[in-house]
């Protein structure tokens, strides 16, 4: 075993099998705890985030339509997709 691999295993531990049910349970648990811990931040960001994004455009108002589309796609497609993937890992 190369020395770099030994050092990596000492620091991070042995590699995990991503297809193992045990590994997926741990990943879901970490994601769930992060969701709880960061939930308040997400709620507050949804209140002032879009407005701040439009204010950040400044003089580039022609990009406003693209920003609105990206914001809608993120809220409508990306977030539910992430939730479905987490819920499907039982």
Phi and psi in radians as a Rosetta constraint file:
Dihedral C 1 N 2 CA 2 C 2 CIRCULARHARMONIC -1.100 0.35
Dihedral N 2 CA 2 C 2 N 3 CIRCULARHARMONIC 2.689 0.35
Dihedral C 2 N 3 CA 3 C 3 CIRCULARHARMONIC -1.111 0.35
Dihedral N 3 CA 3 C 3 N 4 CIRCULARHARMONIC -0.637 0.35
Dihedral C 3 N 4 CA 4 C 4 CIRCULARHARMONIC -1.146 0.35
Dihedral N 4 CA 4 C 4 N 5 CIRCULARHARMONIC -0.607 0.35
Dihedral C 4 N 5 CA 5 C 5 CIRCULARHARMONIC -1.199 0.35
Dihedral N 5 CA 5 C 5 N 6 CIRCULARHARMONIC -0.691 0.35
Dihedral C 5 N 6 CA 6 C 6 CIRCULARHARMONIC -1.097 0.35
Dihedral N 6 CA 6 C 6 N 7 CIRCULARHARMONIC -0.752 0.35
Dihedral C 6 N 7 CA 7 C 7 CIRCULARHARMONIC -1.143 0.35
Dihedral N 7 CA 7 C 7 N 8 CIRCULARHARMONIC -0.735 0.35
Dihedral C 7 N 8 CA 8 C 8 CIRCULARHARMONIC -1.072 0.35
Dihedral N 8 CA 8 C 8 N 9 CIRCULARHARMONIC -0.749 0.35
Dihedral C 8 N 9 CA 9 C 9 CIRCULARHARMONIC -1.178 0.35
Dihedral N 9 CA 9 C 9 N 10 CIRCULARHARMONIC -0.571 0.35
Dihedral C 9 N 10 CA 10 C 10 CIRCULARHARMONIC -1.169 0.35
Dihedral N 10 CA 10 C 10 N 11 CIRCULARHARMONIC -0.641 0.35
Dihedral C 10 N 11 CA 11 C 11 CIRCULARHARMONIC -1.399 0.35
Dihedral N 11 CA 11 C 11 N 12 CIRCULARHARMONIC -0.859 0.35
Dihedral C 11 N 12 CA 12 C 12 CIRCULARHARMONIC -1.782 0.35
Dihedral N 12 CA 12 C 12 N 13 CIRCULARHARMONIC -0.226 0.35
Dihedral C 12 N 13 CA 13 C 13 CIRCULARHARMONIC 1.604 0.35
Dihedral N 13 CA 13 C 13 N 14 CIRCULARHARMONIC 3.094 0.35
Dihedral C 13 N 14 CA 14 C 14 CIRCULARHARMONIC -1.207 0.35
Dihedral N 14 CA 14 C 14 N 15 CIRCULARHARMONIC 2.625 0.35
Dihedral C 14 N 15 CA 15 C 15 CIRCULARHARMONIC -1.107 0.35
Dihedral N 15 CA 15 C 15 N 16 CIRCULARHARMONIC 2.544 0.35
Dihedral C 15 N 16 CA 16 C 16 CIRCULARHARMONIC -1.809 0.35
Dihedral N 16 CA 16 C 16 N 17 CIRCULARHARMONIC 2.597 0.35
Dihedral C 16 N 17 CA 17 C 17 CIRCULARHARMONIC -1.423 0.35
Dihedral N 17 CA 17 C 17 N 18 CIRCULARHARMONIC 2.020 0.35
Dihedral C 17 N 18 CA 18 C 18 CIRCULARHARMONIC -1.176 0.35
Dihedral N 18 CA 18 C 18 N 19 CIRCULARHARMONIC -0.273 0.35
Dihedral C 18 N 19 CA 19 C 19 CIRCULARHARMONIC -1.652 0.35
Dihedral N 19 CA 19 C 19 N 20 CIRCULARHARMONIC -0.043 0.35
Dihedral C 19 N 20 CA 20 C 20 CIRCULARHARMONIC -1.287 0.35
Dihedral N 20 CA 20 C 20 N 21 CIRCULARHARMONIC 2.410 0.35
Dihedral C 20 N 21 CA 21 C 21 CIRCULARHARMONIC -1.098 0.35
Dihedral N 21 CA 21 C 21 N 22 CIRCULARHARMONIC -0.615 0.35
Dihedral C 21 N 22 CA 22 C 22 CIRCULARHARMONIC -1.121 0.35
Dihedral N 22 CA 22 C 22 N 23 CIRCULARHARMONIC -0.752 0.35
Dihedral C 22 N 23 CA 23 C 23 CIRCULARHARMONIC -1.108 0.35
Dihedral N 23 CA 23 C 23 N 24 CIRCULARHARMONIC -0.768 0.35
Dihedral C 23 N 24 CA 24 C 24 CIRCULARHARMONIC -1.114 0.35
Dihedral N 24 CA 24 C 24 N 25 CIRCULARHARMONIC -0.652 0.35
Dihedral C 24 N 25 CA 25 C 25 CIRCULARHARMONIC -1.097 0.35
Dihedral N 25 CA 25 C 25 N 26 CIRCULARHARMONIC -0.719 0.35
Dihedral C 25 N 26 CA 26 C 26 CIRCULARHARMONIC -1.155 0.35
Dihedral N 26 CA 26 C 26 N 27 CIRCULARHARMONIC -0.702 0.35
Dihedral C 26 N 27 CA 27 C 27 CIRCULARHARMONIC -1.120 0.35
Dihedral N 27 CA 27 C 27 N 28 CIRCULARHARMONIC -0.748 0.35
Dihedral C 27 N 28 CA 28 C 28 CIRCULARHARMONIC -1.131 0.35
Dihedral N 28 CA 28 C 28 N 29 CIRCULARHARMONIC -0.681 0.35
Dihedral C 28 N 29 CA 29 C 29 CIRCULARHARMONIC -1.099 0.35
Dihedral N 29 CA 29 C 29 N 30 CIRCULARHARMONIC -0.785 0.35
Dihedral C 29 N 30 CA 30 C 30 CIRCULARHARMONIC -1.099 0.35
Dihedral N 30 CA 30 C 30 N 31 CIRCULARHARMONIC -0.761 0.35
Dihedral C 30 N 31 CA 31 C 31 CIRCULARHARMONIC -1.105 0.35
Dihedral N 31 CA 31 C 31 N 32 CIRCULARHARMONIC -0.694 0.35
Dihedral C 31 N 32 CA 32 C 32 CIRCULARHARMONIC -1.132 0.35
Dihedral N 32 CA 32 C 32 N 33 CIRCULARHARMONIC -0.779 0.35
Dihedral C 32 N 33 CA 33 C 33 CIRCULARHARMONIC -1.144 0.35
Dihedral N 33 CA 33 C 33 N 34 CIRCULARHARMONIC -0.640 0.35
Dihedral C 33 N 34 CA 34 C 34 CIRCULARHARMONIC -1.166 0.35
Dihedral N 34 CA 34 C 34 N 35 CIRCULARHARMONIC -0.667 0.35
Dihedral C 34 N 35 CA 35 C 35 CIRCULARHARMONIC -1.084 0.35
Dihedral N 35 CA 35 C 35 N 36 CIRCULARHARMONIC -0.733 0.35
Dihedral C 35 N 36 CA 36 C 36 CIRCULARHARMONIC -1.144 0.35
Dihedral N 36 CA 36 C 36 N 37 CIRCULARHARMONIC -0.817 0.35
Dihedral C 36 N 37 CA 37 C 37 CIRCULARHARMONIC -1.163 0.35
Dihedral N 37 CA 37 C 37 N 38 CIRCULARHARMONIC -0.582 0.35
Dihedral C 37 N 38 CA 38 C 38 CIRCULARHARMONIC -1.786 0.35
Dihedral N 38 CA 38 C 38 N 39 CIRCULARHARMONIC 0.073 0.35
Dihedral C 38 N 39 CA 39 C 39 CIRCULARHARMONIC -1.040 0.35
Dihedral N 39 CA 39 C 39 N 40 CIRCULARHARMONIC -0.749 0.35
Dihedral C 39 N 40 CA 40 C 40 CIRCULARHARMONIC -1.139 0.35
Dihedral N 40 CA 40 C 40 N 41 CIRCULARHARMONIC -0.634 0.35
Dihedral C 40 N 41 CA 41 C 41 CIRCULARHARMONIC -1.148 0.35
Dihedral N 41 CA 41 C 41 N 42 CIRCULARHARMONIC -0.727 0.35
Dihedral C 41 N 42 CA 42 C 42 CIRCULARHARMONIC -1.122 0.35
Dihedral N 42 CA 42 C 42 N 43 CIRCULARHARMONIC -0.687 0.35
Dihedral C 42 N 43 CA 43 C 43 CIRCULARHARMONIC -1.148 0.35
Dihedral N 43 CA 43 C 43 N 44 CIRCULARHARMONIC -0.741 0.35
Dihedral C 43 N 44 CA 44 C 44 CIRCULARHARMONIC -1.227 0.35
Dihedral N 44 CA 44 C 44 N 45 CIRCULARHARMONIC -0.607 0.35
Dihedral C 44 N 45 CA 45 C 45 CIRCULARHARMONIC -1.161 0.35
Dihedral N 45 CA 45 C 45 N 46 CIRCULARHARMONIC -0.585 0.35
Dihedral C 45 N 46 CA 46 C 46 CIRCULARHARMONIC -1.186 0.35
Dihedral N 46 CA 46 C 46 N 47 CIRCULARHARMONIC -0.360 0.35
Dihedral C 46 N 47 CA 47 C 47 CIRCULARHARMONIC -1.427 0.35
Dihedral N 47 CA 47 C 47 N 48 CIRCULARHARMONIC -0.785 0.35
Dihedral C 47 N 48 CA 48 C 48 CIRCULARHARMONIC -1.916 0.35
Dihedral N 48 CA 48 C 48 N 49 CIRCULARHARMONIC -0.188 0.35
Dihedral C 48 N 49 CA 49 C 49 CIRCULARHARMONIC -1.065 0.35
Dihedral N 49 CA 49 C 49 N 50 CIRCULARHARMONIC -0.921 0.35
Dihedral C 49 N 50 CA 50 C 50 CIRCULARHARMONIC -1.039 0.35
Dihedral N 50 CA 50 C 50 N 51 CIRCULARHARMONIC -0.702 0.35
Dihedral C 50 N 51 CA 51 C 51 CIRCULARHARMONIC -1.107 0.35
Dihedral N 51 CA 51 C 51 N 52 CIRCULARHARMONIC -0.760 0.35
Dihedral C 51 N 52 CA 52 C 52 CIRCULARHARMONIC -1.111 0.35
Dihedral N 52 CA 52 C 52 N 53 CIRCULARHARMONIC -0.623 0.35
Dihedral C 52 N 53 CA 53 C 53 CIRCULARHARMONIC -1.123 0.35
Dihedral N 53 CA 53 C 53 N 54 CIRCULARHARMONIC -0.734 0.35
Dihedral C 53 N 54 CA 54 C 54 CIRCULARHARMONIC -1.204 0.35
Dihedral N 54 CA 54 C 54 N 55 CIRCULARHARMONIC -0.625 0.35
Dihedral C 54 N 55 CA 55 C 55 CIRCULARHARMONIC -1.174 0.35
Dihedral N 55 CA 55 C 55 N 56 CIRCULARHARMONIC -0.568 0.35
Dihedral C 55 N 56 CA 56 C 56 CIRCULARHARMONIC -1.211 0.35
Dihedral N 56 CA 56 C 56 N 57 CIRCULARHARMONIC -0.336 0.35
Dihedral C 56 N 57 CA 57 C 57 CIRCULARHARMONIC -1.101 0.35
Dihedral N 57 CA 57 C 57 N 58 CIRCULARHARMONIC -0.554 0.35
Dihedral C 57 N 58 CA 58 C 58 CIRCULARHARMONIC 1.047 0.35
Dihedral N 58 CA 58 C 58 N 59 CIRCULARHARMONIC -2.123 0.35
Dihedral C 58 N 59 CA 59 C 59 CIRCULARHARMONIC -1.385 0.35
Dihedral N 59 CA 59 C 59 N 60 CIRCULARHARMONIC -0.183 0.35
Dihedral C 59 N 60 CA 60 C 60 CIRCULARHARMONIC -1.546 0.35
Dihedral N 60 CA 60 C 60 N 61 CIRCULARHARMONIC 0.959 0.35
Dihedral C 60 N 61 CA 61 C 61 CIRCULARHARMONIC -1.152 0.35
Dihedral N 61 CA 61 C 61 N 62 CIRCULARHARMONIC -0.357 0.35
Dihedral C 61 N 62 CA 62 C 62 CIRCULARHARMONIC -1.163 0.35
Dihedral N 62 CA 62 C 62 N 63 CIRCULARHARMONIC -0.300 0.35
Dihedral C 62 N 63 CA 63 C 63 CIRCULARHARMONIC -1.507 0.35
Dihedral N 63 CA 63 C 63 N 64 CIRCULARHARMONIC -0.057 0.35
Dihedral C 63 N 64 CA 64 C 64 CIRCULARHARMONIC -1.040 0.35
Dihedral N 64 CA 64 C 64 N 65 CIRCULARHARMONIC -0.705 0.35
Dihedral C 64 N 65 CA 65 C 65 CIRCULARHARMONIC -1.104 0.35
Dihedral N 65 CA 65 C 65 N 66 CIRCULARHARMONIC -0.750 0.35
Dihedral C 65 N 66 CA 66 C 66 CIRCULARHARMONIC -1.147 0.35
Dihedral N 66 CA 66 C 66 N 67 CIRCULARHARMONIC -0.657 0.35
Dihedral C 66 N 67 CA 67 C 67 CIRCULARHARMONIC -1.139 0.35
Dihedral N 67 CA 67 C 67 N 68 CIRCULARHARMONIC -0.713 0.35
Dihedral C 67 N 68 CA 68 C 68 CIRCULARHARMONIC -1.115 0.35
Dihedral N 68 CA 68 C 68 N 69 CIRCULARHARMONIC -0.728 0.35
Dihedral C 68 N 69 CA 69 C 69 CIRCULARHARMONIC -1.124 0.35
Dihedral N 69 CA 69 C 69 N 70 CIRCULARHARMONIC -0.787 0.35
Dihedral C 69 N 70 CA 70 C 70 CIRCULARHARMONIC -1.101 0.35
Dihedral N 70 CA 70 C 70 N 71 CIRCULARHARMONIC -0.687 0.35
Dihedral C 70 N 71 CA 71 C 71 CIRCULARHARMONIC -1.137 0.35
Dihedral N 71 CA 71 C 71 N 72 CIRCULARHARMONIC -0.744 0.35
Dihedral C 71 N 72 CA 72 C 72 CIRCULARHARMONIC -1.165 0.35
Dihedral N 72 CA 72 C 72 N 73 CIRCULARHARMONIC -0.726 0.35
Dihedral C 72 N 73 CA 73 C 73 CIRCULARHARMONIC -1.139 0.35
Dihedral N 73 CA 73 C 73 N 74 CIRCULARHARMONIC -0.702 0.35
Dihedral C 73 N 74 CA 74 C 74 CIRCULARHARMONIC -1.085 0.35
Dihedral N 74 CA 74 C 74 N 75 CIRCULARHARMONIC -0.820 0.35
Dihedral C 74 N 75 CA 75 C 75 CIRCULARHARMONIC -1.279 0.35
Dihedral N 75 CA 75 C 75 N 76 CIRCULARHARMONIC -0.536 0.35
Dihedral C 75 N 76 CA 76 C 76 CIRCULARHARMONIC -1.613 0.35
Dihedral N 76 CA 76 C 76 N 77 CIRCULARHARMONIC -0.546 0.35
Dihedral C 76 N 77 CA 77 C 77 CIRCULARHARMONIC -2.017 0.35
Dihedral N 77 CA 77 C 77 N 78 CIRCULARHARMONIC -0.845 0.35
Dihedral C 77 N 78 CA 78 C 78 CIRCULARHARMONIC -1.248 0.35
Dihedral N 78 CA 78 C 78 N 79 CIRCULARHARMONIC -0.815 0.35
Dihedral C 78 N 79 CA 79 C 79 CIRCULARHARMONIC -1.093 0.35
Dihedral N 79 CA 79 C 79 N 80 CIRCULARHARMONIC -0.867 0.35
Dihedral C 79 N 80 CA 80 C 80 CIRCULARHARMONIC -1.102 0.35
Dihedral N 80 CA 80 C 80 N 81 CIRCULARHARMONIC -0.572 0.35
Dihedral C 80 N 81 CA 81 C 81 CIRCULARHARMONIC -1.096 0.35
Dihedral N 81 CA 81 C 81 N 82 CIRCULARHARMONIC -0.755 0.35
Dihedral C 81 N 82 CA 82 C 82 CIRCULARHARMONIC -1.105 0.35
Dihedral N 82 CA 82 C 82 N 83 CIRCULARHARMONIC -0.709 0.35
Dihedral C 82 N 83 CA 83 C 83 CIRCULARHARMONIC -1.120 0.35
Dihedral N 83 CA 83 C 83 N 84 CIRCULARHARMONIC -0.758 0.35
Dihedral C 83 N 84 CA 84 C 84 CIRCULARHARMONIC -1.097 0.35
Dihedral N 84 CA 84 C 84 N 85 CIRCULARHARMONIC -0.690 0.35
Dihedral C 84 N 85 CA 85 C 85 CIRCULARHARMONIC -1.153 0.35
Dihedral N 85 CA 85 C 85 N 86 CIRCULARHARMONIC -0.665 0.35
Dihedral C 85 N 86 CA 86 C 86 CIRCULARHARMONIC -1.202 0.35
Dihedral N 86 CA 86 C 86 N 87 CIRCULARHARMONIC -0.702 0.35
Dihedral C 86 N 87 CA 87 C 87 CIRCULARHARMONIC -1.247 0.35
Dihedral N 87 CA 87 C 87 N 88 CIRCULARHARMONIC -0.428 0.35
Dihedral C 87 N 88 CA 88 C 88 CIRCULARHARMONIC -1.416 0.35
Dihedral N 88 CA 88 C 88 N 89 CIRCULARHARMONIC -0.032 0.35
Dihedral C 88 N 89 CA 89 C 89 CIRCULARHARMONIC -1.668 0.35
Dihedral N 89 CA 89 C 89 N 90 CIRCULARHARMONIC 0.647 0.35
